[in-house]
Amino acid sequence: MAMELSQLKQLIEEGLPGSQVTVSDLVGDKNHLSATVVSEAFRGKSRVQQHQMVYGALKGKMDGADGELHALQLSTSAPD
């Protein structure tokens, strides 16, 4: 079952409170999604650490047993 964009956005916002999240469907199948996440929690963190924080917010939805999310393109940063 594919993940709805609103569900992806909600999971990230709940896992990273105060973040600004924009999501889009890259190919129209709800399995290849893109998320841009701007969060103060990322300040001082490496890009890998930032992505790990987003994956943690997804609560196992990324290629998990339920297979809700196949591919996620991430762009992460701290606010300017």
C-alpha positions as semicolon CSV with decimal commas, in nm:
position;residue;x (nm);y (nm);z (nm)
1;M;0,000;0,000;0,000
2;A;0,139;0,343;-0,097
3;M;0,179;0,631;0,145
4;E;-0,029;0,946;0,113
5;L;0,165;1,272;0,092
6;S;-0,026;1,411;0,389
7;Q;0,072;1,107;0,600
8;L;0,441;1,149;0,514
9;K;0,427;1,520;0,597
10;Q;0,248;1,451;0,927
11;L;0,496;1,182;1,036
12;I;0,793;1,412;0,973
13;E;0,629;1,710;1,144
14;E;0,541;1,498;1,448
15;G;0,892;1,351;1,466
16;L;1,061;1,687;1,416
17;P;0,834;1,944;1,584
18;G;0,856;2,295;1,442
19;S;0,997;2,175;1,111
20;Q;0,890;2,309;0,773
21;V;0,805;2,014;0,548
22;T;0,721;2,008;0,178
23;V;0,645;1,677;0,008
24;S;0,580;1,578;-0,351
25;D;0,517;1,264;-0,555
26;L;0,803;1,228;-0,805
27;V;0,638;0,992;-1,054
28;G;0,270;0,976;-0,957
29;D;0,273;0,634;-0,790
30;K;0,284;0,743;-0,422
31;N;0,589;0,519;-0,378
32;H;0,862;0,755;-0,505
33;L;0,835;1,067;-0,295
34;S;1,042;1,374;-0,227
35;A;1,059;1,570;0,099
36;T;1,227;1,898;0,180
37;V;1,267;1,943;0,554
38;V;1,394;2,255;0,727
39;S;1,439;2,212;1,100
40;E;1,631;2,386;1,377
41;A;1,700;2,035;1,510
42;F;1,938;1,987;1,215
43;R;2,171;2,271;1,319
44;G;2,523;2,138;1,369
45;K;2,432;1,793;1,235
46;S;2,587;1,630;0,928
47;R;2,368;1,559;0,627
48;V;2,374;1,188;0,717
49;Q;2,259;1,265;1,072
50;Q;1,982;1,489;0,938
51;H;1,856;1,214;0,707
52;Q;1,872;0,961;0,991
53;M;1,653;1,192;1,199
54;V;1,394;1,205;0,919
55;Y;1,402;0,826;0,876
56;G;1,353;0,792;1,251
57;A;1,044;1,011;1,229
58;L;0,899;0,772;0,969
59;K;0,862;0,501;1,234
60;G;0,968;0,210;1,013
61;K;0,751;0,306;0,713
62;M;1,055;0,323;0,482
63;D;1,084;-0,019;0,316
64;G;0,946;-0,176;0,630
65;A;0,738;-0,489;0,652
66;D;0,433;-0,293;0,539
67;G;0,620;-0,151;0,238
68;E;0,438;0,181;0,251
69;L;0,727;0,388;0,121
70;H;0,966;0,255;-0,140
71;A;1,183;0,557;-0,224
72;L;1,228;0,895;-0,059
73;Q;1,444;1,173;-0,197
74;L;1,544;1,402;0,091
75;S;1,665;1,758;0,107
76;T;1,737;1,869;0,462
77;S;1,876;2,184;0,621
78;A;1,866;2,410;0,925
79;P;1,689;2,745;0,883
80;D;1,897;3,038;0,753
